[in-house]
Amino acid sequence: MCGIMGYAGSLNSQKIILTGLSRLEYRGYDSAGISYQENGSLQLVKKEGKLVNLENAISKIKIKSRIGIGHTRWATHGKVNDTNAHPHQNEEFSIVHNGIIENANQLREFLQTNGHKFKSETDSEVFLELLSYHYKQNQNIQSSIFKAYNEIEGNSAFVIMQKDSHKLYAIKRSAPIVCGLKQNEKEVFVSSDPYALMGQVDNLYFPEDGVLIVADYLSSKRLIFLEENETPSSRFKLQKKELNEEIISKGNFDHFMHKEIHEQPLLVSSLVEHFKKDYKDIPDDLFKGVRVVHLVSCGTALYAGMVIKNFIEARSDVKVLWDFASEFRYKNHRFSTEEVALFISQSGETADTLACQEICKEHGLKTYSIVNVEGSTLFRNCDYNFLSYAGTEIGVASTKAFTQQVLVGHFLTLLFLRQLDYEKVALDFKKLASAMNKILDEEDKIKQVAQKIYNYKGFIFTGRGIQFPIALEGALKLKEIAYVHAEGYAAGELKHGPIALIDENMVNIAIITPDLYKKTYSNAQEVKARKGKMVVIGDESNKELEELADYFIGLELTEDLKVFEPLVTNLVLQLLSYNIAKLKGTDIDKPRNLAKSVTVE
Ligand code: M6R
């Protein structure tokens, strides 16, 4: 949530910061701003709304600056407007912030009684004034940052710039910060996300909590890491990975989401090669003695986990207990030595998920992740990671990440059961990829269904067993990008309440696959009897389903694809949501009120 970008170097900072922000905009797009040094003083431009508003404002000014910081905001404290946009600036400092200061109100009161004036309603400005308060007393920026940092509560990351200085400072607590540089180049970068630094750096540094980064492009070291007593710190990780400039374009697609949906067959086909490379030396005792797996995640990642629960429990006597990370973290836990925890996350930066990983670690549990972003906080904190190789996912609505998470879960299940046969997995994935390609080739059929139903006000997605998480995921996708009310239900639960909603204005998207067929079919009939509009997704050769449906989306469901049926039906739902949202004209890649990584709790 919120994107941070800072640059100091021999080039014009404004262009570099704007490029970084354009890659970070998916983290928040309520407002954007930039602050830079010019002739020894701090300048500020910030605008409510998408980055383009800031770009337009900046295009009217000629900026020649070597150092600056920028921010894209996902609002937490204070309305969405120019004033609450970041950076926040006073005579001495300019800061950008990602996170929440939990004791902001108390600190604001204290600062006000000490003569500090506030322009915005944000918690972030409290840090700015707190820093200034300490600086007034000791004139030492480094110790003032540490003092202010120690007085704030909650998870946050800050980048700080001082007037008339060629240095940037950054510090974080349980929120992401990465800095980077290129060999022999006089420049330094700092951001909330390595993605923003792609193509700009070849060394990435990930500091731990409470380490102060001093980025000084004029010094021979350029990046200095300090502990609180201002001695050098070794608490950071270096990733010497070449960050290739990816094709950060939509290609022939109108939206990143659509492009990402269409990338899935290729990603599926290449996953086994990644497995082979990564797990050559997998420890034999990786899952030794495991009886219970706590599966903890948020949103789409949790629904992927619920599919994985089905995989594991159907084939072993291991119990998988899933929970929302935001619930799990506040429960009273008692664990035994036979329990482990698995966290699933695209970004690896979701605040609640990270907090749960810490809790499990503190309780002595082994922690595993299925994570997409290598080097993310979750990746760094878990005992063992399984990368999901979805590539960069820009669309805020998660699509390809879900598919890859489920497939990694399938792989893990086989690994756990010691039934892993790479050739068989490769063949199965190939079949899945070709089934997905077929659906994508026939997207027009799904588009036609979207055209018929996009104006309805309410949608109930139903499925049973392994299709229940897909009903939840389908409903989540539709609400987040089409802004319509949609609920996912276990089909058998409808009669316990939600069926009261059914009339001719309600659409039931019923997933009726061969598993638990008769029961699910009966539930759909109950909806039909009450005049609900029926969209049925099921086996293409099933005439009974075709008759039941107002709109039938038939799929080739062969026995050898059985285990992957949830991914096939989910692909249909991804396309259906996408096409409904397109007809409604919503902002598909950046849906209102959302952000790609939710780094606040
Ligand atoms: O980065 P994560 O996978 O941890 O994110 C979890 C959720 O915030 C995320 O899946 C969210 O639900 C998506 N916007 C759904 O499309």
Residues whose N, C-alpha, C, O or C-beta is under 5 A from the ligand:
A	BS01	M6R	C298 G299 T300 A301 I344 S345 Q346 S347 G348 T350 V396 A397 S398 K596 V598
